[in-house]
Amino acid sequence: MRAFVFRTNGFLLAIGSAILLAGCAQNAPYHTLPGEPDNCRASATGDECARAYYQEHQGFDLAFAEYSDRGNAFSDRFIDDVLSRIKRRAENEGVVLVTFIHGWKHNAAEDDSNLIDFRRALRAVHGILQEDFGDSEIGRRRLIGLYVGWRGASLDLPILVNTTFWDRKAVAEQVGQGGVSRLLLELDEVTRGVDKNVMVVIGHSFGGAIVVSALNDVLTERTVQRTRGKGYAPTIGDGVLVLNPAIEANQALSFVEAAIKADYRPEQYPLFVSLSSDADQATHYAFPAGQILGLVLSWQQEDLERSYYYDRLEPEQEKALREEHLDTTTVGNFAPFLTHRLSALGEGDATIFTVKSCDEKPQGCVPRGLTSLDGQPAIRNLPKGYPLYFYKTDATVMDGHNDIFNKRVRAFVVTLIDDVVRRGLARVRARSDGRPMVAPPSLLGDPKAFERRMQEVLRGMPDEPDR
């Protein structure tokens, strides 16, 4: 009988192992061909295009950088070739470079929904840039999308994919601390210092975790250095944006605390922008639950004394900053970090965006989800020109964790890119006229102007192209 049970259990274990192995997503690059010039202009579905790590489409280029679970590039030759091509574009006609890092349950396969939607977004960005800047020097820049791929989807089995939370979160942080950090710094070096180049970094979900892990030390260093009498913190490219980032607030505390120490010059560019939604159940409930289970035996959490930390409802009382809250709340949902509330009314072209600071609308910036943090916690007296923007929105803009490519979110993202491009154009004109190259203020510092520009972008956005 024991032998029978043993053999039966062994058989079931073997079957289970076989199912898991069959359901594992590949741990290898999806794009392994170098890509000939114009390889995707005639057909974006042909094998020569689909397998290429550098694709030249009508109106934009699409490049790939793919990484292993340990955060290492699968091929240094592929990465070096991509960087060389972007550098040539940057030195010649100039580039608008949009780097996108996907999140959990996604990868770099051609049929992945994030990749499909990223292509659609690039077409929309190209259309708007051509409409606004087609006859200018900036309009001649080449739009390049760089898709950073990693094994966010480690299992192809729908029933079991949610069990990969802790594993994929750890991998995301490893990827960020590994090759992606170096990649972003090299791209920054390629595009920096030339007015005709623009670079924006975007990360979603665990892709946002990769961005924060990759740039935490860099952003901390740059904000600390600006306190040495400079008053300006150099950006990574022209800005960093994370959408529903799935990484705990504790991982961003270092650069937030460095950023609040002193005022900034009026021309300071935004260093970091976050957009998270109340409608995101994954980061409001699943993430805290996962963190509570994962951290309960790992860390001893303490209450921290922070002179800047207070509750708007009780401004004179001291309030402890609790590591419990920092560990179980995502960067974009952590109420003390929040700076603005974004919402939208109406439908289609009639959409009206509203942006309010958290001081104006504190009820829009209170703690939500699975948390014991309450009240209206905030950072007291943010410095002038504060370059970190944490936007909280709701289902009127972003209806769920993965709803990041709808037209309203794209209007937000494209407006940020458009703002960077316009500041670049101002610098180009100043150079040609022999005037001092002082960048105009960012739209993010003027909520009303930001609202108007998002509405203009949304009205001019083309209909959704076919996938």
C-alpha atoms as one frame of an Amber mdcrd trajectory, in Angstrom:
protein
   0.000   0.000   0.000   2.797   2.400   0.922   4.541   1.606  -2.333   1.343
   2.319  -4.233   0.881   5.672  -2.471   4.516   6.538  -3.082   4.283   5.641
  -6.750   1.007   7.570  -7.084   2.417  10.673  -5.398   5.549  10.410  -7.494
   3.450  10.137 -10.629   1.353  13.193  -9.666   4.508  15.132  -8.821   5.988
  14.235 -12.200   2.782  15.283 -13.978   2.684  18.549 -12.016   6.323  19.262
 -12.791   5.741  18.552 -16.473   2.784  20.947 -16.534   4.820  23.694 -14.862
   7.732  23.204 -17.223   5.388  23.275 -20.199   3.841  26.465 -18.860   7.133
  28.313 -18.333   7.711  31.294 -20.590  11.010  31.276 -22.435  14.031  32.734
 -20.670  15.666  33.902 -23.886  15.461  36.921 -26.207  12.569  37.180 -28.641
  14.382  39.504 -31.053  17.660  38.158 -32.399  18.049  39.577 -35.926  19.961
  42.845 -36.366  17.394  44.396 -38.711  18.238  45.848 -42.092  17.432  49.491
 -42.940  13.711  50.026 -43.633  13.054  46.399 -42.658   9.503  47.070 -41.379
   8.263  49.795 -43.717   6.765  47.382 -46.234   5.500  44.774 -43.752   5.446
  44.936 -39.969   4.359  41.311 -39.667   7.027  39.572 -41.741   9.619  37.419
 -39.986  12.484  39.724 -40.968  10.756  42.563 -39.146   9.199  40.695 -36.227
  12.408  38.994 -35.114  14.610  42.075 -35.477  15.917  43.875 -32.397  16.006
  47.096 -34.421  12.943  47.839 -36.551  12.479  50.802 -38.884   8.779  51.522
 -39.356   7.062  54.290 -41.261   7.454  57.303 -38.973   9.436  55.710 -36.133
  12.031  53.135 -35.115  11.356  50.401 -32.566  14.326  48.842 -30.777  14.587
  46.115 -28.135  16.826  45.555 -25.114  16.149  42.190 -23.451  17.379  40.978
 -20.066  17.645  37.724 -18.125  16.154  37.108 -14.687  19.500  38.079 -13.186
  19.367  41.484 -14.843  21.997  40.772 -17.513  21.602  41.549 -21.190  21.197
  38.338 -23.161  23.629  39.697 -25.757  26.025  42.585 -25.304  26.358  42.697
 -29.090  22.630  43.370 -29.503  22.642  46.115 -26.865  25.783  47.751 -28.259
  24.287  47.737 -31.760  21.036  49.330 -30.527  22.986  52.019 -28.649  25.170
  52.676 -31.710  22.149  53.124 -33.978  20.430  55.458 -31.530  23.676  57.422
 -31.164  23.999  57.825 -34.948  20.425  59.089 -35.143  21.040  61.423 -32.195
  24.175  62.912 -33.754  22.607  63.361 -37.192  18.917  64.331 -37.340  18.327
  64.101 -33.581  15.934  61.806 -31.723  12.830  61.770 -29.588  13.556  58.611
 -27.603  10.786  56.963 -25.592  12.033  54.059 -23.473   9.274  51.784 -22.150
   9.740  49.045 -19.528   6.811  46.644 -19.309   5.424  45.111 -16.152   4.224
  41.862 -14.619   2.706  39.156 -16.873   4.283  40.652 -20.003   7.387  40.088
 -22.120   8.895  41.077 -25.471   6.984  38.566 -27.620   5.474  40.063 -30.764
   1.956  39.137 -29.651   2.323  40.626 -26.161  -0.394  43.222 -25.584   2.041
  45.741 -24.049   4.264  45.622 -27.116   1.268  45.929 -29.460  -0.054  48.918
 -27.511   3.403  50.521 -27.348   3.563  50.466 -31.149   0.139  52.078 -31.296
   1.260  54.753 -28.845   4.349  55.482 -30.955   2.166  55.995 -34.012   0.025
  58.442 -32.030   3.082  60.330 -30.735   4.490  60.527 -34.258   1.238  61.957
 -35.586   1.061  64.664 -32.931   4.728  65.607 -33.263   4.338  65.937 -37.013
   1.209  68.037 -36.654   2.816  70.399 -34.149   6.457  70.446 -35.259   6.543
  68.938 -38.758   8.133  71.982 -40.410  10.617  72.719 -37.637  14.033  71.359
 -36.794  12.417  69.369 -34.009   9.916  67.898 -36.471  12.826  66.318 -38.338
  13.931  64.365 -35.297  13.504  60.624 -35.523  11.042  59.113 -33.071  12.520
  55.979 -31.491  10.755  53.633 -29.118  12.985  51.384 -27.021  11.118  48.436
 -25.511  12.935  46.934 -22.532  11.971  43.263 -22.251  12.313  40.940 -19.280
  10.485  37.816 -18.125   7.570  39.568 -16.437   5.466  36.580 -17.531   7.315
  33.539 -16.213   4.309  31.206 -16.538   1.852  30.895 -19.411  -0.737  29.117
 -17.248  -3.605  31.533 -16.430  -4.549  29.739 -13.215  -1.046  29.880 -11.745
   0.270  33.167 -13.115  -0.852  35.148 -10.035   1.364  32.968  -7.828   4.445
  34.536  -9.442   4.024  37.862  -7.592   6.924  37.526  -5.127   9.208  35.855
  -7.652   8.643  38.444 -10.388   8.868  41.373  -7.966  12.294  40.176  -6.817
  13.350  39.677 -10.438  12.147  43.169 -11.390  14.307  44.739  -8.697  17.251
  42.584  -9.782  16.792  43.653 -13.405  16.682  47.307 -12.351  19.833  47.032
 -10.267  21.559  45.182 -13.089  21.828  45.954 -16.759  18.887  48.356 -17.023
  20.562  50.895 -14.741  23.588  50.918 -17.026  21.373  51.053 -20.138  19.488
  54.147 -18.944  22.716  55.914 -18.006  24.228  55.134 -21.410  21.115  56.423
 -23.173  21.294  59.532 -21.008  24.885  60.007 -22.118  23.953  59.538 -25.786
  21.166  62.139 -25.754  22.421  64.606 -23.150  23.825  67.999 -24.021  22.362
  68.303 -27.520  19.235  70.456 -27.804  17.795  68.472 -30.674  17.553  65.269
 -28.600  14.775  64.276 -26.218  14.661  61.201 -23.981  11.806  60.038 -21.749
  11.751  56.853 -19.630   8.417  55.138 -18.853   7.841  52.119 -16.601   4.583
  50.314 -15.786   3.783  48.072 -12.795   6.883  45.976 -12.064   8.445  47.921
 -14.938   8.023  50.942 -12.654   9.780  48.876  -9.991  12.646  48.347 -12.434
  12.838  52.100 -13.071  12.884  52.981  -9.359  15.446  50.256  -8.591  17.620
  51.357 -11.512  17.547  55.079 -10.750  17.087  55.408  -6.991  20.783  55.958
  -6.273  21.244  58.127  -9.360  18.324  60.429  -8.498  19.502  60.615  -4.892
  22.995  61.605  -5.992  21.743  64.257  -8.402  19.373  65.846  -5.888  22.085
  65.853  -3.224  24.584  67.477  -5.599  22.218  70.332  -6.392  22.353  71.381
  -2.725  25.995  72.352  -3.212  25.007  75.807  -4.382  23.836  74.752  -7.839
  20.087  74.775  -7.286  19.573  72.427 -10.226  19.390  68.634 -10.321  20.260
  67.047 -13.693  17.528  64.771 -14.990  17.793  61.274 -16.447  17.296  62.180
 -20.064  14.465  64.707 -19.981  12.309  62.960 -17.421  11.130  59.703 -15.889
   7.502  58.543 -15.693   6.073  55.522 -13.875   2.478  54.285 -14.290   0.884
  52.322 -11.433   4.392  51.431 -10.180   4.452  48.186  -8.169   7.278  48.872
  -5.757   7.108  49.900  -2.117   7.442  53.538  -1.099  10.469  52.657   1.013
  12.472  52.115  -2.184  11.932  55.759  -3.192  12.366  57.334   0.247  16.047
  58.079  -0.348  15.570  60.330  -3.374  12.370  61.891  -1.994  14.158  62.924
   1.203  17.106  64.236  -0.783  14.779  66.216  -3.064  12.959  68.092  -0.275
  16.082  69.630   1.270  16.330  72.906  -0.661  14.726  75.079  -3.346  15.368
  74.690  -7.083  16.005  77.131  -9.884  12.921  78.093 -11.958  14.214  76.184
 -15.001  14.452  72.880 -13.100  13.062  70.012 -15.188  10.816  67.400 -13.559
  13.018  64.571 -12.297  10.353  61.969 -11.621   6.629  61.723 -12.416   4.263
  59.052 -11.092   0.657  58.417 -12.114  -1.390  55.910 -10.103  -5.115  55.218
 -10.033  -7.622  54.603  -7.258  -9.112  52.007  -9.625  -5.942  49.910  -9.492
  -6.922  46.989  -7.272  -3.560  45.282  -7.797  -1.487  47.979  -6.090  -4.130
  48.931  -3.509  -4.914  45.421  -2.275  -2.898  42.600  -3.866   0.440  44.394
  -3.433  -0.015  45.227   0.284  -1.263  41.696   0.963   1.752  40.230  -0.829
   4.134  42.528   1.020   2.608  41.723   4.400   3.000  37.997   3.758   6.492
  38.397   2.331   7.859  40.747   5.005   6.311  39.362   8.161   9.315  37.101
   8.842  11.941  39.200   7.055  12.224  42.637   8.630  11.776  44.312  11.977
   9.961  47.535  11.166  10.355  50.715  13.191   8.688  54.094  13.636  10.913
  56.854  12.242  11.243  60.447  13.426  10.935  62.838  10.491  10.601  66.581
  11.072   9.017  67.128   7.644   6.226  64.570   8.168   2.838  65.776   9.428
  -0.935  65.393   9.130  -2.830  68.270   7.524  -5.682  67.649   9.977  -3.348
  67.944  12.992  -0.492  70.171  11.812   0.921  70.893  15.280   1.204  67.274
  16.407   4.268  65.124  15.801   3.648  62.133  13.562   5.878  59.081  13.212
   6.741  57.843   9.727   6.149  54.105  10.022   8.214  51.597   8.069   5.152
  49.349   8.085   3.432  51.841   5.779   6.517  52.446   3.644   6.916  48.700
   3.063   3.298  47.835   2.238   2.267  50.832   0.115   3.440  51.434  -3.437
   5.369  54.538  -4.434   2.407  55.947  -6.353  -0.158  55.262  -3.628   1.797
  56.496  -0.607  -0.250  59.488   0.512   2.629  61.544   2.016   4.403  61.522
  -1.365   1.361  62.657  -3.378   1.474  66.143  -4.897  -1.519  66.341  -7.302
  -4.963  64.949  -8.117  -5.890  64.366 -11.771  -9.423  63.679 -13.013 -11.449
  63.929 -16.220 -15.066  64.693 -17.090 -17.033  64.187 -20.285 -16.452  61.866
 -23.201 -14.229  61.794 -26.276 -13.298  65.223 -27.637 -15.406  66.890 -24.923
 -13.172  65.599 -22.129 -12.171  68.188 -19.541  -9.114  67.438 -17.414  -8.751
  68.829 -13.908  -5.471  69.045 -12.005  -5.428  70.118  -8.369  -2.552  70.151
  -5.922  -2.995  68.000  -2.824  -2.960  71.169  -0.726  -5.957  72.406  -2.737
  -7.745  69.051  -2.713  -6.427  67.014   0.222  -9.381  64.587   0.131  -8.143
  63.419  -3.250  -4.768  62.508  -1.769  -5.689  60.513   1.337  -4.540  56.926
   2.023  -6.560  54.265   0.197  -6.594  50.515  -0.091  -5.284  47.920   2.343
  -3.478  50.142   4.851  -3.683  51.311   8.457  -2.352  54.751   7.471  -5.081
  57.338   7.939  -5.699  61.092   8.116  -4.138  63.457   5.594  -0.402  62.708
   5.912   1.922  64.890   3.867   5.364  66.448   3.552   5.477  69.895   5.129
   6.655  72.904   3.087   7.824  71.397  -0.192  10.673  73.448  -1.683  10.194
  75.860  -4.566  10.507  74.145  -7.922  10.108  70.709  -6.326  10.898  68.331
  -9.227   8.996  65.216  -8.079   5.371  64.920  -9.223   3.151  62.218  -7.757
  -0.268  62.284  -9.436  -3.217  60.295  -8.133  -6.165  59.725 -10.453  -9.253
  57.518 -10.690 -11.265  55.476 -13.185 -12.117  58.595 -15.209  -8.514  58.545
 -16.444  -7.134  55.079 -15.699  -9.653  52.296 -15.049  -7.473  49.586 -13.559
  -3.884  48.448 -13.208  -3.294  47.714 -16.898  -5.377  50.526 -18.400  -2.303
  52.544 -19.335  -2.745  52.931 -23.101  -6.251  54.426 -23.281  -6.533  57.829
 -24.962  -6.711  59.836 -21.736  -3.582  58.264 -20.276  -1.869  58.687 -23.641
  -2.873  62.371 -23.599  -1.142  62.686 -20.209   1.987  60.888 -21.435   2.140
  62.666 -24.796   1.701  66.041 -23.089   4.765  65.316 -20.962   6.746  64.394
 -24.075   5.337  67.382 -25.950   6.363  69.677 -23.084   9.927  68.379 -23.221
  10.010  68.856 -26.989   8.739  72.432 -26.702  11.384  73.298 -24.140  13.968
  71.804 -26.465  12.640  73.933 -29.324  12.962  77.036 -27.142  16.613  76.191
 -26.506  17.249  75.603 -30.208  15.724  78.995 -31.082  17.685  80.716 -28.331
  20.899  79.222 -29.676  20.137  80.310 -33.255  19.273  83.839 -32.059  22.357
  84.087 -29.880  20.274  84.454 -26.700  20.958  82.789 -23.318  19.630  79.209
 -23.335  17.232  79.365 -20.402  14.553  76.682 -20.591  10.955  77.835 -20.089
   9.130  76.497 -17.018   7.629  73.048 -17.211   3.902  72.720 -17.849   3.682
  70.548 -14.736   4.299  73.639 -12.638   1.210  75.345 -14.115  -1.844  73.080
 -13.605  -4.169  75.191 -15.749  -1.747  75.202 -18.680  -1.224  71.466 -18.182
  -5.001  70.882 -18.301  -5.373  72.901 -21.501  -2.514  71.154 -23.255  -3.784
  67.670 -22.344  -7.176  68.608 -23.789  -5.571  69.892 -26.992  -3.518  66.702
 -27.316  -6.591  64.531 -26.729  -8.600  66.387 -29.367  -5.808  65.980 -31.888
  -5.186  62.332 -31.116  -5.988  60.034 -34.069  -8.473  57.226 -33.766  -7.133
  53.969 -32.380  -5.143  52.258 -35.167  -5.557  48.569 -35.794  -3.189  46.331
 -33.909
